[in-house]
Amino acid sequence: MLTDNVNDKLNEFVFPNHHIIDGFRGVITSELSALLDRTPDSWLNHFSTIEAYINTLNASPQTSNNNQQNELTRAIKQASMLGVLDFTAALATTPFPDWDAHEQEQYQLYKCLIIFSTMQLSLIGNHSNAIEKALRQIRLFAANKKHRQAFKLLPEIDESTCLKTLNADLDQTRKNLLDKNTKWYVDYIAVAISNAIEFKSGIIRTQKARPLTDAQSPAPANVTTIYEGGVAYEELTSDKPSKHGLDETDESLTLKNTKTLRTTNKSQHNLSRSQKAIHGQRFAEQIYMRNLSLPCSVEHLSRWDIRNFLLTASNKAQLPEEQHVLADILLIMLFSGLRIEQLPNIRLWFSAKRQWLLIYEVPHLVPSGTQDPIIEPLISSPTHTVFRVPMPLITSLAIEQIVINDEVINQARTLLKVINNKYTTRLTLGRISNYLGHWYSCNGFDPAESAILRALTAQQYAPIAYTHFNESNFLLNHQHYLKDIFSFAELNYDLPVIQQLPNTLGSAIKIQDHALKQLFKLLQPDPALKKSTSLTSMYEFHNQYTCYVWLLLIFSTGHRNVNAPLGSLTDYNAHNATWWISDKERRNGLSARTVVLPKTAALQVQLYLQHIQTLVKKTRLLADNISLHCQQVLNKESNLLFFIDSPSTQAAHAVGLTPSVLKQVLKHTVPFQYNWPRHHLRTYFKNKNIHYELINSWMGHEEFGEEGLGCFSSLSLHDFTQISDQIEQLLNELDVQAIAGWS
């Protein structure tokens, strides 16, 4: 007889609380009974508790067919639950069809051992890592061809095999293997079997700190109390330790020229470790934002600095001949925003057509800049991967002379020091290269343009990858910058005339209006399904209607293509039509933002909720689990958007929206990448002259200290209505309307 405690533990392990399990309980119990029937009697002496438990399930020992197991595996994959429902996934796995009878028999025997071993380890406790690895490995043996060779290395077993002998054979096999990856695959199987048949207790790992030597110990400075709340900090300093006495296995210690501060707050001594970590993170962010206030008044050059630098660098007659090249290098840094160490990697050439003016060729390639040729008729125009920027006043620099090393950098600093001493300026290499970005921000130009000139990548500044730039306007803005800084020094220089050409840069996903209209029409639900009374038609109509609601809402909010888009109703404020969005896997930080819905989208949310309320009533007697899920959506306990999956052999159940599920449902209806609204609308807002700070706040691209609704921002929700009004205007132009479901 099994005790209630043992029975409850095994039930929790075999039947985890998930809606997928509820629909496949019969398949799981039948497969366990079939495995028990296939297991040799001599093996069951080691798994007597597991045998008694399976007998209590009252299941037929007849093996569930492969179709049912494959359907269970498919449901787990669609829900992205292979890591969570690892036991169920391993139990439902079947070997490759091309395996011969002997290989299939070997796999089934090892599968019996792993299934029963992991069940036994769950009872012993503290074996979660061994269970996870073994279940994943036995599944990969049959699901991944790369692991098939490792399976063939396992010892041969049959009904007469003694498990203790098998344990010794597995241990010997592990020792003989040289390939590390293959050895790990065998290790996972061997450890699970060994621990189960020997009833080894689990390991509780505790991290022990290695005592520091005198050379490694920091020497704290005087304690100075700063910040409100009596937070104290001390600066930690450390001399470079000698190699003598260090463990040879230690990594080399590289000390950087930075300050390390240790903070102490006695008011937090009663908090948990996680709460202290949160407070520490917030404290670091506040200190970081305080430092960001310094560049506004201190770290950027003034007009006086730029004037004297330009007058000195452009007048080569006043400089020694050996400093002519240095002056031109510094001018390129000022005109392009490049750092001095970037200069050897750029392409410069003199244009004979433009009176030998130096041209800076800027490469610009983003992932969304190249699209499938099939969809090119649907987008505005393909983008260029390079453009050319004039660099005036450069007269002494030959292309082959751009060699940057420590000597050149020191000489450039020496030249700047001479100018600083003569004119009382504050010129440094960093301030010169940073001035272009500072000027663009202060004059209301999109910092994405200065980021491209400074050769930043999309990973360093995300808006670069989302914007469809007009090349002529881009170059014209740069000419405004050059003319402005020339005016500081009262220099006159005739820059080349910018011709208005259709060339574009950046993202190619700017969809034409006729394609957008057709896309919204394609995703409208079929009215005939709404009139049908069959349960299948009801589910199909809901799925089509959900697709349309999803499209309209992600278009109106700029939501990323992530799992569970738009979250639950908890994030929606119906009173002022705002939605709190956090659409990154890290559900906090700067990715979170609040957006204002346009009127059409707010009406669509209201109609969708009426649809869900009606669905509760329609399915209450026909499919109680669907009715329950709909009620949970209304109660703000489940995600707002969901599909209904109704397989022929299983009860219907709700399926959350994920990128893979959407791709399977929509198929080729949406030919673009699913975050296309972010690309299209950022360009649309830029062309409508909406300020870049509003655009970045709407897209979740703010930097620290620049949050649109942060404590230091002058913006409010009223300012964000500019964006919602523009989206509403675009929806009206596209003739997109809110559609009612069931009411």
Secondary structure, 3 states (H helix, E strand, C coil): CCCHHHHHHHHHHHCCCCHHHHHCHHHHHHHHHHHHHHCCHHHHCCCHHHHHHHHHCCCCCCCCCHHHHHHHHHHHHHCCCCCCCHHHHHHHCCCCCCCCHHHHHHHHHHHHHHHHHHHHHHHHCCCHHHHHHHHHHHHHHHHCHHHHHHHHCCCCCCCCCCHHHHHHHHHHHHHHCCCHHHHHHHHHHHHHHHHHHCCCCCCCCCCCCCCCCCCCCCEECCCEEECCCCEEEEEEECCCCCCCCCCCCCCCCCCCCCCEEEEECHHHCCCCHHHHHHHHHHHHHHHHHHHHCHHHHCCCCCHHHHHHHHHHHHCHHHCCHHHHHHHHHHHHHHHHCCCHHHHHHCEEEEEHHHCCEEEEEEECCCHHHCCCHHHHHHECCCCCCEEEEEECCCCCCCHHHCCCCHHHHHHHHHHHHHHHHHHCCCCCHHHHHHHHHHHHHHCCCCHHHHHHHCCCCCCCCCHHHHCEEEHHHHHHHHHHHHHHHHHHCCCCCCCCCCCCCCCEEECCCCECHHHHHHHHHHCCCCHHHHHCCCHHHHHHHHHHHHHHHHHHHHHHHCCCCCCCCCCCHHHEECCCCEEEEECCCCCCHHHEEEEECCHHHHHHHHHHHHHHHHHHHHHCCCCHHHHHHHHHHHCCCCCCCEEEECCCCCCCEEEECCHHHHHHHHCCCCCCCCCHHHHHHHHHHHHCCCCHHHHHHHHCCCCCCCCCCCCCCCCCHHHHHHHHHHHHHHHHHCCCCCCCCCC
